[in-house]
Amino acid sequence: MTADPRSATRRTLLATSGSIALAGLAGCLGGDDDDGSDDNGDGDNGDNGGDEPESLEIEEFHLLDRDHDEDVIAYVHGDHWDHGPLMVPDGDHVSLGAHVEDADGDEVALGEDIELDAEVYEGADEIVSVDTHGDHLHVEGEEEGFTDIVFQLVEDDEVVYETPELEVEVGDGEQEHVDMDDDHDHDHDHDHDDDHDDDHDHDDDHDHDDDH
């Protein structure tokens, strides 16, 4: 019996088509494996164990006396405090808040995402204790004397801002408060005096040149 050439050709074509289909399927499966590897790689690269809070740029930090109509006790000026000290009674506490503004002049809300805290400055006498309540805190005097504390803004248990150290006196002294209107006027007058002194120095240099 003679084989039909057309049947042989059909079998050859079917075999070839099956091989191509299997190769294509393997390629697709291999591509899925590669994509899975890439996804896993991206997942590993994206997992940094959680982002740490960034430090805040603070323009104004006013310490407020919550026992006295939130009058200002002192405020941060560059790398130091203007006014103070903070007076704390021995065996009792003072309740403190803060008015805080960022570098854009926006008020920083305290109590929910960012909390107000404080601690004794490193190396200072441990004669006060601090009890924080989110948007305010209590500083209690435990022994008469002097010490220093720093105030902190805390987000997700990380300190994102810390003030310079502020002097604290534990005793029976009376707390003084700041008249911010007068204080700002004083700063303006001081800047004006500095400008006047610069102009005066410039005039002196000019007169010196005329003499020559």
PyMOL CGO cylinders between C-alpha atoms (Angstrom):
from pymol import cmd
from pymol.cgo import CYLINDER

trace = [
    CYLINDER, 0.00, 0.00, 0.00, 1.42, 3.34, -1.09, 0.3, 1, 1, 1, 1, 1, 1,
    CYLINDER, 1.42, 3.34, -1.09, 1.44, 6.19, 1.49, 0.3, 1, 1, 1, 1, 1, 1,
    CYLINDER, 1.44, 6.19, 1.49, -0.53, 9.24, 0.55, 0.3, 1, 1, 1, 1, 1, 1,
    CYLINDER, -0.53, 9.24, 0.55, 2.01, 12.14, 0.25, 0.3, 1, 1, 1, 1, 1, 1,
    CYLINDER, 2.01, 12.14, 0.25, -0.68, 14.61, 1.25, 0.3, 1, 1, 1, 1, 1, 1,
    CYLINDER, -0.68, 14.61, 1.25, -1.29, 12.74, 4.53, 0.3, 1, 1, 1, 1, 1, 1,
    CYLINDER, -1.29, 12.74, 4.53, 2.44, 12.78, 5.33, 0.3, 1, 1, 1, 1, 1, 1,
    CYLINDER, 2.44, 12.78, 5.33, 2.62, 16.49, 4.62, 0.3, 1, 1, 1, 1, 1, 1,
    CYLINDER, 2.62, 16.49, 4.62, -0.39, 17.15, 6.88, 0.3, 1, 1, 1, 1, 1, 1,
    CYLINDER, -0.39, 17.15, 6.88, 1.22, 15.16, 9.75, 0.3, 1, 1, 1, 1, 1, 1,
    CYLINDER, 1.22, 15.16, 9.75, 4.44, 17.12, 9.34, 0.3, 1, 1, 1, 1, 1, 1,
    CYLINDER, 4.44, 17.12, 9.34, 2.60, 20.44, 9.44, 0.3, 1, 1, 1, 1, 1, 1,
    CYLINDER, 2.60, 20.44, 9.44, 0.60, 19.42, 12.52, 0.3, 1, 1, 1, 1, 1, 1,
    CYLINDER, 0.60, 19.42, 12.52, 3.75, 18.31, 14.33, 0.3, 1, 1, 1, 1, 1, 1,
    CYLINDER, 3.75, 18.31, 14.33, 5.49, 21.56, 13.46, 0.3, 1, 1, 1, 1, 1, 1,
    CYLINDER, 5.49, 21.56, 13.46, 2.49, 23.64, 14.59, 0.3, 1, 1, 1, 1, 1, 1,
    CYLINDER, 2.49, 23.64, 14.59, 2.34, 21.73, 17.89, 0.3, 1, 1, 1, 1, 1, 1,
    CYLINDER, 2.34, 21.73, 17.89, 6.02, 22.40, 18.56, 0.3, 1, 1, 1, 1, 1, 1,
    CYLINDER, 6.02, 22.40, 18.56, 5.58, 26.11, 17.86, 0.3, 1, 1, 1, 1, 1, 1,
    CYLINDER, 5.58, 26.11, 17.86, 2.55, 26.28, 20.17, 0.3, 1, 1, 1, 1, 1, 1,
    CYLINDER, 2.55, 26.28, 20.17, 4.42, 24.54, 22.99, 0.3, 1, 1, 1, 1, 1, 1,
    CYLINDER, 4.42, 24.54, 22.99, 7.40, 26.86, 22.54, 0.3, 1, 1, 1, 1, 1, 1,
    CYLINDER, 7.40, 26.86, 22.54, 5.12, 29.88, 22.65, 0.3, 1, 1, 1, 1, 1, 1,
    CYLINDER, 5.12, 29.88, 22.65, 3.41, 28.61, 25.80, 0.3, 1, 1, 1, 1, 1, 1,
    CYLINDER, 3.41, 28.61, 25.80, 6.77, 28.00, 27.47, 0.3, 1, 1, 1, 1, 1, 1,
    CYLINDER, 6.77, 28.00, 27.47, 7.85, 31.50, 26.55, 0.3, 1, 1, 1, 1, 1, 1,
    CYLINDER, 7.85, 31.50, 26.55, 4.73, 32.98, 28.08, 0.3, 1, 1, 1, 1, 1, 1,
    CYLINDER, 4.73, 32.98, 28.08, 5.21, 30.97, 31.25, 0.3, 1, 1, 1, 1, 1, 1,
    CYLINDER, 5.21, 30.97, 31.25, 8.84, 32.03, 31.41, 0.3, 1, 1, 1, 1, 1, 1,
    CYLINDER, 8.84, 32.03, 31.41, 7.81, 35.68, 30.99, 0.3, 1, 1, 1, 1, 1, 1,
    CYLINDER, 7.81, 35.68, 30.99, 5.39, 35.36, 33.89, 0.3, 1, 1, 1, 1, 1, 1,
    CYLINDER, 5.39, 35.36, 33.89, 8.21, 33.97, 36.04, 0.3, 1, 1, 1, 1, 1, 1,
    CYLINDER, 8.21, 33.97, 36.04, 10.44, 36.92, 35.11, 0.3, 1, 1, 1, 1, 1, 1,
    CYLINDER, 10.44, 36.92, 35.11, 7.70, 39.40, 35.93, 0.3, 1, 1, 1, 1, 1, 1,
    CYLINDER, 7.70, 39.40, 35.93, 7.18, 37.70, 39.24, 0.3, 1, 1, 1, 1, 1, 1,
    CYLINDER, 7.18, 37.70, 39.24, 10.89, 38.04, 40.01, 0.3, 1, 1, 1, 1, 1, 1,
    CYLINDER, 10.89, 38.04, 40.01, 10.79, 41.72, 39.12, 0.3, 1, 1, 1, 1, 1, 1,
    CYLINDER, 10.79, 41.72, 39.12, 7.73, 42.26, 41.30, 0.3, 1, 1, 1, 1, 1, 1,
    CYLINDER, 7.73, 42.26, 41.30, 9.42, 40.50, 44.18, 0.3, 1, 1, 1, 1, 1, 1,
    CYLINDER, 9.42, 40.50, 44.18, 12.52, 42.58, 43.65, 0.3, 1, 1, 1, 1, 1, 1,
    CYLINDER, 12.52, 42.58, 43.65, 10.51, 45.77, 43.64, 0.3, 1, 1, 1, 1, 1, 1,
    CYLINDER, 10.51, 45.77, 43.64, 8.74, 44.63, 46.76, 0.3, 1, 1, 1, 1, 1, 1,
    CYLINDER, 8.74, 44.63, 46.76, 12.05, 44.02, 48.52, 0.3, 1, 1, 1, 1, 1, 1,
    CYLINDER, 12.05, 44.02, 48.52, 13.43, 47.40, 47.44, 0.3, 1, 1, 1, 1, 1, 1,
    CYLINDER, 13.43, 47.40, 47.44, 10.27, 49.20, 48.56, 0.3, 1, 1, 1, 1, 1, 1,
    CYLINDER, 10.27, 49.20, 48.56, 10.29, 47.61, 52.01, 0.3, 1, 1, 1, 1, 1, 1,
    CYLINDER, 10.29, 47.61, 52.01, 12.45, 49.92, 54.14, 0.3, 1, 1, 1, 1, 1, 1,
    CYLINDER, 12.45, 49.92, 54.14, 10.92, 48.99, 57.44, 0.3, 1, 1, 1, 1, 1, 1,
    CYLINDER, 10.92, 48.99, 57.44, 8.84, 52.19, 57.60, 0.3, 1, 1, 1, 1, 1, 1,
    CYLINDER, 8.84, 52.19, 57.60, 9.75, 55.80, 56.92, 0.3, 1, 1, 1, 1, 1, 1,
    CYLINDER, 9.75, 55.80, 56.92, 11.19, 57.82, 59.78, 0.3, 1, 1, 1, 1, 1, 1,
    CYLINDER, 11.19, 57.82, 59.78, 9.65, 61.24, 60.42, 0.3, 1, 1, 1, 1, 1, 1,
    CYLINDER, 9.65, 61.24, 60.42, 11.59, 64.15, 58.98, 0.3, 1, 1, 1, 1, 1, 1,
    CYLINDER, 11.59, 64.15, 58.98, 12.84, 66.96, 61.17, 0.3, 1, 1, 1, 1, 1, 1,
    CYLINDER, 12.84, 66.96, 61.17, 10.61, 70.02, 61.33, 0.3, 1, 1, 1, 1, 1, 1,
    CYLINDER, 10.61, 70.02, 61.33, 11.86, 73.49, 60.52, 0.3, 1, 1, 1, 1, 1, 1,
    CYLINDER, 11.86, 73.49, 60.52, 10.41, 75.64, 63.27, 0.3, 1, 1, 1, 1, 1, 1,
    CYLINDER, 10.41, 75.64, 63.27, 10.28, 79.42, 62.98, 0.3, 1, 1, 1, 1, 1, 1,
    CYLINDER, 10.28, 79.42, 62.98, 8.55, 80.24, 66.28, 0.3, 1, 1, 1, 1, 1, 1,
    CYLINDER, 8.55, 80.24, 66.28, 8.31, 78.40, 69.57, 0.3, 1, 1, 1, 1, 1, 1,
    CYLINDER, 8.31, 78.40, 69.57, 6.54, 80.22, 72.41, 0.3, 1, 1, 1, 1, 1, 1,
    CYLINDER, 6.54, 80.22, 72.41, 6.29, 78.57, 75.82, 0.3, 1, 1, 1, 1, 1, 1,
    CYLINDER, 6.29, 78.57, 75.82, 2.85, 79.22, 77.29, 0.3, 1, 1, 1, 1, 1, 1,
    CYLINDER, 2.85, 79.22, 77.29, 1.72, 79.33, 80.93, 0.3, 1, 1, 1, 1, 1, 1,
    CYLINDER, 1.72, 79.33, 80.93, -1.57, 77.39, 80.97, 0.3, 1, 1, 1, 1, 1, 1,
    CYLINDER, -1.57, 77.39, 80.97, -2.10, 78.38, 84.59, 0.3, 1, 1, 1, 1, 1, 1,
    CYLINDER, -2.10, 78.38, 84.59, -2.02, 82.07, 83.63, 0.3, 1, 1, 1, 1, 1, 1,
    CYLINDER, -2.02, 82.07, 83.63, -4.23, 82.55, 80.54, 0.3, 1, 1, 1, 1, 1, 1,
    CYLINDER, -4.23, 82.55, 80.54, -1.55, 81.02, 78.30, 0.3, 1, 1, 1, 1, 1, 1,
    CYLINDER, -1.55, 81.02, 78.30, 0.71, 84.04, 78.70, 0.3, 1, 1, 1, 1, 1, 1,
    CYLINDER, 0.71, 84.04, 78.70, 4.15, 83.65, 77.14, 0.3, 1, 1, 1, 1, 1, 1,
    CYLINDER, 4.15, 83.65, 77.14, 6.90, 82.69, 79.58, 0.3, 1, 1, 1, 1, 1, 1,
    CYLINDER, 6.90, 82.69, 79.58, 9.76, 82.69, 77.06, 0.3, 1, 1, 1, 1, 1, 1,
    CYLINDER, 9.76, 82.69, 77.06, 10.36, 82.10, 73.36, 0.3, 1, 1, 1, 1, 1, 1,
    CYLINDER, 10.36, 82.10, 73.36, 13.11, 80.64, 71.22, 0.3, 1, 1, 1, 1, 1, 1,
    CYLINDER, 13.11, 80.64, 71.22, 15.30, 83.16, 69.44, 0.3, 1, 1, 1, 1, 1, 1,
    CYLINDER, 15.30, 83.16, 69.44, 17.79, 81.40, 67.18, 0.3, 1, 1, 1, 1, 1, 1,
    CYLINDER, 17.79, 81.40, 67.18, 20.01, 79.20, 69.35, 0.3, 1, 1, 1, 1, 1, 1,
    CYLINDER, 20.01, 79.20, 69.35, 18.78, 80.52, 72.72, 0.3, 1, 1, 1, 1, 1, 1,
    CYLINDER, 18.78, 80.52, 72.72, 15.70, 81.58, 74.67, 0.3, 1, 1, 1, 1, 1, 1,
    CYLINDER, 15.70, 81.58, 74.67, 14.58, 85.15, 75.23, 0.3, 1, 1, 1, 1, 1, 1,
    CYLINDER, 14.58, 85.15, 75.23, 13.29, 85.71, 78.80, 0.3, 1, 1, 1, 1, 1, 1,
    CYLINDER, 13.29, 85.71, 78.80, 12.86, 83.09, 81.50, 0.3, 1, 1, 1, 1, 1, 1,
    CYLINDER, 12.86, 83.09, 81.50, 13.68, 81.32, 83.70, 0.3, 1, 1, 1, 1, 1, 1,
    CYLINDER, 13.68, 81.32, 83.70, 10.78, 78.94, 84.08, 0.3, 1, 1, 1, 1, 1, 1,
    CYLINDER, 10.78, 78.94, 84.08, 9.61, 79.02, 87.69, 0.3, 1, 1, 1, 1, 1, 1,
    CYLINDER, 9.61, 79.02, 87.69, 8.43, 75.69, 89.14, 0.3, 1, 1, 1, 1, 1, 1,
    CYLINDER, 8.43, 75.69, 89.14, 7.12, 75.33, 92.71, 0.3, 1, 1, 1, 1, 1, 1,
    CYLINDER, 7.12, 75.33, 92.71, 8.81, 72.75, 94.91, 0.3, 1, 1, 1, 1, 1, 1,
    CYLINDER, 8.81, 72.75, 94.91, 6.40, 69.86, 95.46, 0.3, 1, 1, 1, 1, 1, 1,
    CYLINDER, 6.40, 69.86, 95.46, 3.92, 71.09, 92.85, 0.3, 1, 1, 1, 1, 1, 1,
    CYLINDER, 3.92, 71.09, 92.85, 3.72, 71.42, 89.08, 0.3, 1, 1, 1, 1, 1, 1,
    CYLINDER, 3.72, 71.42, 89.08, 3.14, 74.01, 86.38, 0.3, 1, 1, 1, 1, 1, 1,
    CYLINDER, 3.14, 74.01, 86.38, 1.05, 73.31, 83.27, 0.3, 1, 1, 1, 1, 1, 1,
    CYLINDER, 1.05, 73.31, 83.27, 2.73, 74.37, 80.04, 0.3, 1, 1, 1, 1, 1, 1,
    CYLINDER, 2.73, 74.37, 80.04, 1.69, 74.58, 76.40, 0.3, 1, 1, 1, 1, 1, 1,
    CYLINDER, 1.69, 74.58, 76.40, 3.37, 75.94, 73.29, 0.3, 1, 1, 1, 1, 1, 1,
    CYLINDER, 3.37, 75.94, 73.29, 2.54, 78.04, 70.27, 0.3, 1, 1, 1, 1, 1, 1,
    CYLINDER, 2.54, 78.04, 70.27, 4.59, 76.66, 67.39, 0.3, 1, 1, 1, 1, 1, 1,
    CYLINDER, 4.59, 76.66, 67.39, 4.89, 77.84, 63.79, 0.3, 1, 1, 1, 1, 1, 1,
    CYLINDER, 4.89, 77.84, 63.79, 6.83, 76.18, 61.00, 0.3, 1, 1, 1, 1, 1, 1,
    CYLINDER, 6.83, 76.18, 61.00, 9.10, 77.84, 58.44, 0.3, 1, 1, 1, 1, 1, 1,
    CYLINDER, 9.10, 77.84, 58.44, 6.07, 78.72, 56.27, 0.3, 1, 1, 1, 1, 1, 1,
    CYLINDER, 6.07, 78.72, 56.27, 4.35, 80.53, 59.15, 0.3, 1, 1, 1, 1, 1, 1,
    CYLINDER, 4.35, 80.53, 59.15, 1.74, 77.81, 59.62, 0.3, 1, 1, 1, 1, 1, 1,
    CYLINDER, 1.74, 77.81, 59.62, 0.79, 76.84, 63.16, 0.3, 1, 1, 1, 1, 1, 1,
    CYLINDER, 0.79, 76.84, 63.16, 1.82, 73.32, 64.15, 0.3, 1, 1, 1, 1, 1, 1,
    CYLINDER, 1.82, 73.32, 64.15, -1.12, 71.54, 65.79, 0.3, 1, 1, 1, 1, 1, 1,
    CYLINDER, -1.12, 71.54, 65.79, -0.10, 69.71, 68.95, 0.3, 1, 1, 1, 1, 1, 1,
    CYLINDER, -0.10, 69.71, 68.95, -1.77, 66.72, 70.54, 0.3, 1, 1, 1, 1, 1, 1,
    CYLINDER, -1.77, 66.72, 70.54, -2.67, 64.23, 67.82, 0.3, 1, 1, 1, 1, 1, 1,
    CYLINDER, -2.67, 64.23, 67.82, 0.11, 63.61, 65.29, 0.3, 1, 1, 1, 1, 1, 1,
    CYLINDER, 0.11, 63.61, 65.29, 2.73, 65.73, 67.04, 0.3, 1, 1, 1, 1, 1, 1,
    CYLINDER, 2.73, 65.73, 67.04, 3.08, 65.81, 70.82, 0.3, 1, 1, 1, 1, 1, 1,
    CYLINDER, 3.08, 65.81, 70.82, 4.78, 68.25, 73.14, 0.3, 1, 1, 1, 1, 1, 1,
    CYLINDER, 4.78, 68.25, 73.14, 7.38, 66.72, 75.44, 0.3, 1, 1, 1, 1, 1, 1,
    CYLINDER, 7.38, 66.72, 75.44, 10.36, 67.83, 77.55, 0.3, 1, 1, 1, 1, 1, 1,
    CYLINDER, 10.36, 67.83, 77.55, 13.30, 66.36, 79.42, 0.3, 1, 1, 1, 1, 1, 1,
    CYLINDER, 13.30, 66.36, 79.42, 16.08, 67.49, 81.68, 0.3, 1, 1, 1, 1, 1, 1,
    CYLINDER, 16.08, 67.49, 81.68, 19.06, 68.71, 79.67, 0.3, 1, 1, 1, 1, 1, 1,
    CYLINDER, 19.06, 68.71, 79.67, 21.95, 66.25, 79.63, 0.3, 1, 1, 1, 1, 1, 1,
    CYLINDER, 21.95, 66.25, 79.63, 24.19, 66.83, 82.63, 0.3, 1, 1, 1, 1, 1, 1,
    CYLINDER, 24.19, 66.83, 82.63, 21.74, 69.14, 84.45, 0.3, 1, 1, 1, 1, 1, 1,
    CYLINDER, 21.74, 69.14, 84.45, 20.37, 68.35, 87.91, 0.3, 1, 1, 1, 1, 1, 1,
    CYLINDER, 20.37, 68.35, 87.91, 17.41, 65.96, 87.94, 0.3, 1, 1, 1, 1, 1, 1,
    CYLINDER, 17.41, 65.96, 87.94, 15.26, 68.09, 90.24, 0.3, 1, 1, 1, 1, 1, 1,
    CYLINDER, 15.26, 68.09, 90.24, 12.12, 68.18, 88.07, 0.3, 1, 1, 1, 1, 1, 1,
    CYLINDER, 12.12, 68.18, 88.07, 9.94, 65.55, 86.42, 0.3, 1, 1, 1, 1, 1, 1,
    CYLINDER, 9.94, 65.55, 86.42, 7.85, 65.84, 83.26, 0.3, 1, 1, 1, 1, 1, 1,
    CYLINDER, 7.85, 65.84, 83.26, 4.41, 64.39, 82.57, 0.3, 1, 1, 1, 1, 1, 1,
    CYLINDER, 4.41, 64.39, 82.57, 3.26, 64.89, 78.99, 0.3, 1, 1, 1, 1, 1, 1,
    CYLINDER, 3.26, 64.89, 78.99, -0.38, 65.04, 77.85, 0.3, 1, 1, 1, 1, 1, 1,
    CYLINDER, -0.38, 65.04, 77.85, -0.01, 65.43, 74.09, 0.3, 1, 1, 1, 1, 1, 1,
    CYLINDER, -0.01, 65.43, 74.09, -0.84, 69.09, 73.53, 0.3, 1, 1, 1, 1, 1, 1,
    CYLINDER, -0.84, 69.09, 73.53, 0.59, 70.20, 76.88, 0.3, 1, 1, 1, 1, 1, 1,
    CYLINDER, 0.59, 70.20, 76.88, 2.73, 68.94, 79.74, 0.3, 1, 1, 1, 1, 1, 1,
    CYLINDER, 2.73, 68.94, 79.74, 3.32, 69.30, 83.47, 0.3, 1, 1, 1, 1, 1, 1,
    CYLINDER, 3.32, 69.30, 83.47, 6.69, 70.07, 85.00, 0.3, 1, 1, 1, 1, 1, 1,
    CYLINDER, 6.69, 70.07, 85.00, 6.87, 69.22, 88.72, 0.3, 1, 1, 1, 1, 1, 1,
    CYLINDER, 6.87, 69.22, 88.72, 9.49, 70.46, 91.12, 0.3, 1, 1, 1, 1, 1, 1,
    CYLINDER, 9.49, 70.46, 91.12, 11.07, 67.76, 93.27, 0.3, 1, 1, 1, 1, 1, 1,
    CYLINDER, 11.07, 67.76, 93.27, 13.87, 69.69, 94.93, 0.3, 1, 1, 1, 1, 1, 1,
    CYLINDER, 13.87, 69.69, 94.93, 14.78, 73.37, 95.23, 0.3, 1, 1, 1, 1, 1, 1,
    CYLINDER, 14.78, 73.37, 95.23, 17.54, 74.59, 92.96, 0.3, 1, 1, 1, 1, 1, 1,
    CYLINDER, 17.54, 74.59, 92.96, 18.34, 75.30, 89.34, 0.3, 1, 1, 1, 1, 1, 1,
    CYLINDER, 18.34, 75.30, 89.34, 18.39, 73.07, 86.30, 0.3, 1, 1, 1, 1, 1, 1,
    CYLINDER, 18.39, 73.07, 86.30, 17.84, 73.19, 82.53, 0.3, 1, 1, 1, 1, 1, 1,
    CYLINDER, 17.84, 73.19, 82.53, 15.28, 71.44, 80.36, 0.3, 1, 1, 1, 1, 1, 1,
    CYLINDER, 15.28, 71.44, 80.36, 14.69, 71.13, 76.62, 0.3, 1, 1, 1, 1, 1, 1,
    CYLINDER, 14.69, 71.13, 76.62, 11.29, 70.96, 74.95, 0.3, 1, 1, 1, 1, 1, 1,
    CYLINDER, 11.29, 70.96, 74.95, 10.64, 68.55, 72.12, 0.3, 1, 1, 1, 1, 1, 1,
    CYLINDER, 10.64, 68.55, 72.12, 8.13, 67.90, 69.37, 0.3, 1, 1, 1, 1, 1, 1,
    CYLINDER, 8.13, 67.90, 69.37, 7.59, 64.16, 68.98, 0.3, 1, 1, 1, 1, 1, 1,
    CYLINDER, 7.59, 64.16, 68.98, 6.03, 62.33, 66.04, 0.3, 1, 1, 1, 1, 1, 1,
    CYLINDER, 6.03, 62.33, 66.04, 5.68, 58.53, 66.00, 0.3, 1, 1, 1, 1, 1, 1,
    CYLINDER, 5.68, 58.53, 66.00, 7.98, 58.32, 69.04, 0.3, 1, 1, 1, 1, 1, 1,
    CYLINDER, 7.98, 58.32, 69.04, 10.70, 60.22, 67.17, 0.3, 1, 1, 1, 1, 1, 1,
    CYLINDER, 10.70, 60.22, 67.17, 11.95, 63.69, 68.17, 0.3, 1, 1, 1, 1, 1, 1,
    CYLINDER, 11.95, 63.69, 68.17, 11.48, 65.94, 65.12, 0.3, 1, 1, 1, 1, 1, 1,
    CYLINDER, 11.48, 65.94, 65.12, 12.40, 69.20, 66.85, 0.3, 1, 1, 1, 1, 1, 1,
    CYLINDER, 12.40, 69.20, 66.85, 14.20, 70.17, 70.05, 0.3, 1, 1, 1, 1, 1, 1,
    CYLINDER, 14.20, 70.17, 70.05, 14.59, 73.63, 71.59, 0.3, 1, 1, 1, 1, 1, 1,
    CYLINDER, 14.59, 73.63, 71.59, 17.73, 75.02, 73.18, 0.3, 1, 1, 1, 1, 1, 1,
    CYLINDER, 17.73, 75.02, 73.18, 17.96, 74.44, 76.92, 0.3, 1, 1, 1, 1, 1, 1,
    CYLINDER, 17.96, 74.44, 76.92, 15.83, 76.68, 79.14, 0.3, 1, 1, 1, 1, 1, 1,
    CYLINDER, 15.83, 76.68, 79.14, 16.81, 77.54, 82.71, 0.3, 1, 1, 1, 1, 1, 1,
    CYLINDER, 16.81, 77.54, 82.71, 14.41, 76.32, 85.40, 0.3, 1, 1, 1, 1, 1, 1,
    CYLINDER, 14.41, 76.32, 85.40, 14.28, 77.51, 88.98, 0.3, 1, 1, 1, 1, 1, 1,
    CYLINDER, 14.28, 77.51, 88.98, 12.52, 75.30, 91.52, 0.3, 1, 1, 1, 1, 1, 1,
    CYLINDER, 12.52, 75.30, 91.52, 11.35, 77.30, 94.51, 0.3, 1, 1, 1, 1, 1, 1,
    CYLINDER, 11.35, 77.30, 94.51, 8.75, 79.82, 95.59, 0.3, 1, 1, 1, 1, 1, 1,
    CYLINDER, 8.75, 79.82, 95.59, 9.59, 82.54, 93.07, 0.3, 1, 1, 1, 1, 1, 1,
    CYLINDER, 9.59, 82.54, 93.07, 6.89, 84.19, 90.96, 0.3, 1, 1, 1, 1, 1, 1,
    CYLINDER, 6.89, 84.19, 90.96, 6.74, 83.52, 87.24, 0.3, 1, 1, 1, 1, 1, 1,
    CYLINDER, 6.74, 83.52, 87.24, 7.30, 86.52, 84.98, 0.3, 1, 1, 1, 1, 1, 1,
    CYLINDER, 7.30, 86.52, 84.98, 5.57, 86.76, 81.61, 0.3, 1, 1, 1, 1, 1, 1,
    CYLINDER, 5.57, 86.76, 81.61, 6.40, 88.41, 78.31, 0.3, 1, 1, 1, 1, 1, 1,
    CYLINDER, 6.40, 88.41, 78.31, 4.44, 91.25, 76.74, 0.3, 1, 1, 1, 1, 1, 1,
    CYLINDER, 4.44, 91.25, 76.74, 4.91, 90.14, 73.15, 0.3, 1, 1, 1, 1, 1, 1,
    CYLINDER, 4.91, 90.14, 73.15, 3.77, 93.47, 71.68, 0.3, 1, 1, 1, 1, 1, 1,
    CYLINDER, 3.77, 93.47, 71.68, 6.40, 95.41, 73.62, 0.3, 1, 1, 1, 1, 1, 1,
    CYLINDER, 6.40, 95.41, 73.62, 8.98, 92.74, 72.91, 0.3, 1, 1, 1, 1, 1, 1,
    CYLINDER, 8.98, 92.74, 72.91, 8.43, 92.87, 69.16, 0.3, 1, 1, 1, 1, 1, 1,
    CYLINDER, 8.43, 92.87, 69.16, 8.61, 96.67, 69.26, 0.3, 1, 1, 1, 1, 1, 1,
    CYLINDER, 8.61, 96.67, 69.26, 11.88, 96.38, 71.16, 0.3, 1, 1, 1, 1, 1, 1,
    CYLINDER, 11.88, 96.38, 71.16, 13.29, 94.01, 68.54, 0.3, 1, 1, 1, 1, 1, 1,
    CYLINDER, 13.29, 94.01, 68.54, 12.24, 96.40, 65.79, 0.3, 1, 1, 1, 1, 1, 1,
    CYLINDER, 12.24, 96.40, 65.79, 13.86, 99.35, 67.56, 0.3, 1, 1, 1, 1, 1, 1,
    CYLINDER, 13.86, 99.35, 67.56, 17.00, 97.30, 68.08, 0.3, 1, 1, 1, 1, 1, 1,
    CYLINDER, 17.00, 97.30, 68.08, 17.19, 96.47, 64.37, 0.3, 1, 1, 1, 1, 1, 1,
    CYLINDER, 17.19, 96.47, 64.37, 16.62, 100.16, 63.57, 0.3, 1, 1, 1, 1, 1, 1,
    CYLINDER, 16.62, 100.16, 63.57, 19.44, 101.16, 65.92, 0.3, 1, 1, 1, 1, 1, 1,
    CYLINDER, 19.44, 101.16, 65.92, 21.73, 98.63, 64.23, 0.3, 1, 1, 1, 1, 1, 1,
    CYLINDER, 21.73, 98.63, 64.23, 20.91, 100.12, 60.83, 0.3, 1, 1, 1, 1, 1, 1,
    CYLINDER, 20.91, 100.12, 60.83, 21.52, 103.61, 62.22, 0.3, 1, 1, 1, 1, 1, 1,
    CYLINDER, 21.52, 103.61, 62.22, 24.88, 102.56, 63.60, 0.3, 1, 1, 1, 1, 1, 1,
    CYLINDER, 24.88, 102.56, 63.60, 25.83, 101.10, 60.21, 0.3, 1, 1, 1, 1, 1, 1,
    CYLINDER, 25.83, 101.10, 60.21, 24.88, 104.35, 58.50, 0.3, 1, 1, 1, 1, 1, 1,
    CYLINDER, 24.88, 104.35, 58.50, 26.89, 106.31, 61.07, 0.3, 1, 1, 1, 1, 1, 1,
    CYLINDER, 26.89, 106.31, 61.07, 29.95, 104.15, 60.48, 0.3, 1, 1, 1, 1, 1, 1,
    CYLINDER, 29.95, 104.15, 60.48, 29.54, 104.67, 56.74, 0.3, 1, 1, 1, 1, 1, 1,
    CYLINDER, 29.54, 104.67, 56.74, 29.37, 108.46, 57.23, 0.3, 1, 1, 1, 1, 1, 1,
    CYLINDER, 29.37, 108.46, 57.23, 32.52, 108.36, 59.36, 0.3, 1, 1, 1, 1, 1, 1,
    CYLINDER, 32.52, 108.36, 59.36, 34.33, 106.47, 56.59, 0.3, 1, 1, 1, 1, 1, 1,
    CYLINDER, 34.33, 106.47, 56.59, 33.14, 109.08, 54.09, 0.3, 1, 1, 1, 1, 1, 1,
    CYLINDER, 33.14, 109.08, 54.09, 34.38, 111.96, 56.26, 0.3, 1, 1, 1, 1, 1, 1,
    CYLINDER, 34.38, 111.96, 56.26, 37.72, 110.16, 56.64, 0.3, 1, 1, 1, 1, 1, 1,
    CYLINDER, 37.72, 110.16, 56.64, 38.04, 109.96, 52.85, 0.3, 1, 1, 1, 1, 1, 1,
    CYLINDER, 38.04, 109.96, 52.85, 37.28, 113.70, 52.52, 0.3, 1, 1, 1, 1, 1, 1,
    CYLINDER, 37.28, 113.70, 52.52, 40.08, 114.52, 54.97, 0.3, 1, 1, 1, 1, 1, 1,
    CYLINDER, 40.08, 114.52, 54.97, 42.53, 112.72, 52.73, 0.3, 1, 1, 1, 1, 1, 1,
]
cmd.load_cgo(trace, "trace")
